[in-house]
Amino acid sequence: MAEAADFQGMNPSPARRWLRRTASLIVGAPLVAGLLAGPAAPSAQAEGVAKAPTGSRTVAVSLDTLSPSAPVEGDTLSVSGTVTNKGKKTITDAEVDLRVGPRLSGRTAIDEAAKRTGYQPGSDPAKLGGSYSVKIDKLTSGVSQDFTLTVPVNKLGLDDAGVYQLGVSITGRTTDYTYDQVLGIQRTFLPWQPEDSESRTKLTFLWPLIASAHVTAETGSDEQQTPVFADDDLAMELAPGGRLEQMVSLGRQLPVTWVIDPDLLASVDAMTRNYRVRIGDTTVAGTNQAVAKKWLTALEAAVKDGKVVALPFADPDLASIAHRGKNVSGTLSHLQTATEVASTTVETVLHVKPSTDFAWPVDGAIDPSVVDVATSAGAHKVIARSDSLEETAGLLYTPTAARPIGGGTTAVVSDYRLSTAFTGDLAKAGASTLAVQKFLAQTLALTEQDADKERSIVVAPQRAPTAAQAQSMARALQALTSERWTQPLDLIAAADQKPDSRATTKVPRASQYPKKLRSQELPTQAFQDIRTTQDSLESFQVILTQPDRVVTPFGNAVNRSMSTSWRGRALEAQQYRDAVRTYLQGLTNEVQLVPKSDVTLSGRSATIPVTVQNKLVQGVDHLVLRLTSGNATRLKLNDGGAVAEKPIEIGGGHSQSVKFDASANANGQAQVTARLFTADGVPYGEEMTFTVKVSEVTPTVLLVIAGGLLLLVLAGIRMYTHRKRTVAGGAEENDGGEPEQPSDPTPDTGPESGNTSGPGEKVDR
């Protein structure tokens, strides 16, 4: 009983009481901790919600305008923008000020200053203050307020020529701070050159007119070959305010070198006439002819007195070809064709003669294989970029762009900093202003690297700038038109500049090619697909009476399949290639054998007809229809062989029935195969098989038929003899009586009379 009571806790031993107290403490600890902790900490409840900015990041400062971008003595600097309270507290007694200085020592110093975000005492200069500030009594959380600061340039404290850091800051108080502190700051750069420089940098700015592929391989089913567009998006880019419209309207006022993809010109030129736009499984008439005509007219006027560089047709991806396509048969020949058609297209549409001596790999990234492919089509100059062809000689200045890289090839090396200055979203005024000021600062700093060394610098921006990016580029170039520290130079002249002997000329190894760019390349399968399409096209064109109607649109479509514009759009690129291949297959199927049912032959010889149909608009020839007997012992064709052939020539929209002689030697079935071949023996289309059933006439059957014929002949003789006797008996009776009177006055015209002429007809003897 004692053990039972102890077990039930009625009279526990000291040891058991200790165990129970320990267990209760262990179990109750989390509960007590939870009660003491209370509700979850705010940071845990608000996980994923960004904390409100504090300190010098409390207020976002946007610099929307800065005029003039590069002031001179006597100017008044005007800076306008917006301050936005991103914090949770109301700001009071605020003041917006300019902070100018220090003078930056070079291009690297500019880069470092651009990266700083918060206020840094010691690095950021004191504010101007005084009458050149804007007072803001109260700025509530989430509220924005505009400001404009106007300061005479001679009050900015600018000394020697160079690039100065320019900052706009807001100082104020919140309920958390009872003293003034910097709550926000934005930095930019102010190029300062009070006097014209004796040394100027020659600046070449490429102005690219490149778009993605829009035209399909389809040309409609009419005689006019109406082009079919995959969409009507190109019209939006050409319309007022569109990307391409802005590129032309801005570029015509600037000293730039036009770099044009001829495919864009060909596409817009096609839009000036009748064209169709694919929507789902059908097409509708395009309606933007006026937009296309206006754009082409404006472009022709813009390039009339400028320099034009034509890329190979459809801007083929040189790096993709070099790394993944050159070993696929025929790929390099497409590049050669794309280069040849480029000059003709530009001259036809714009009436100017372009230079086709330049190749432009994506982002100017090169390696030996890229250079080889770039020059394989006849180009002797490759537009590279300084982050690919990096300097290794420890130069303290940026060298001239042109430099020999061997094999008679010149690399025109664009400057990385300047070429990437206008990337990203520049639709907001603040972002655009910062980009423009940094570009101007970099060009001035570059010029000041070595005032005694005149250099030629090339800027190669992104291939397809947005409208906002184009506007920012134009603002920067317009600020340089005064030629205070730069002077314009076209790309052709830049490539002919004397190279710097100390500049890098060694092309980087293949292993140094950027992995990010390599991952965006067209796969090897893409070039294999193109090879398949080209093989089908070559087989198809040999039977056409007007091959140019097919070769030209499909040749252009093949070039578009290799376009640089497909980078980052692998699925769309695959869909385009598939559409080209499918459409070509559909055209080849328009010339086909009409399905044939089984044939039965009764007799030793007969004719087997086979029909070939041509649904194309144009005629076909150089085709051969081949018939093959699967059992030559039973069924022979033509001269007794197992194979018979006949040439085919059919007009557009017609069919032709071809007859083959056949002879049978035995009863039964024989499989016959019909197939079309080109004149050089290449199979065309699918083969067609049908059965010929032979029902030969046997000797027994012939004897039966002959016996039947004999009986018919004997019966005829008997009937003739009987009739003759009857007529003779009647004549004897007439000799003893009255003369015979004819019962029918109509002359006998039956076959037996020998008179086959009708009444009133004269028989020609």
Salt bridges, closest charged atoms under 4 A:
ASP6 OD2 - ARG16 NE 3.23
GLU95 OE2 - LYS127 NZ 3.19
GLU95 OE1 - LYS135 NZ 2.08
ASP97 OD2 - LYS127 NZ 3.86
ASP111 OD2 - ARG417 NE 2.65
ASP124 OD2 - ARG187 NH2 2.67
ASP180 OD1 - ARG173 NE 2.94
GLU218 OE1 - ARG278 NH2 2.82
GLU223 OE1 - ARG549 NH1 3.75
ASP231 OD1 - HIS214 ND1 2.95
GLU237 OE2 - HIS214 NE2 3.97
GLU237 OE1 - ARG243 NE 2.67
ASP263 OD1 - ARG560 NE 2.91
ASP269 OD2 - ARG273 NH2 3.20
GLU300 OE2 - HIS351 ND1 2.95
ASP315 OD2 - ARG463 NE 2.77
ASP317 OD2 - ARG567 NE 2.77
GLU347 OE2 - LYS353 NZ 3.68
ASP357 OD1 - HIS380 ND1 2.93
ASP357 OD2 - LYS381 NZ 2.67
ASP367 OD2 - HIS323 NE2 2.73
ASP387 OD1 - ARG385 NE 2.90
GLU391 OE2 - ARG403 NH1 2.59
ASP415 OD2 - ARG107 NH2 2.76
GLU448 OE1 - ARG103 NH2 3.74
GLU454 OE1 - LYS202 NZ 3.45
GLU521 OE2 - HIS323 ND1 2.64
GLU521 OE1 - ARG324 NE 2.82
GLU521 OE2 - ARG567 NH2 3.93
ASP529 OD2 - ARG577 NE 3.45
ASP535 OD1 - ARG531 NH2 2.48
GLU538 OE2 - ARG531 NH2 3.73
GLU572 OE1 - ARG569 NH2 3.07
ASP578 OD1 - ARG581 NH2 2.68
ASP621 OD1 - HIS622 NE2 3.52
GLU645 OE2 - ARG626 NE 2.60
GLU696 OE2 - ARG604 NH1 2.75
GLU752 OE1 - ARG723 NH1 3.08
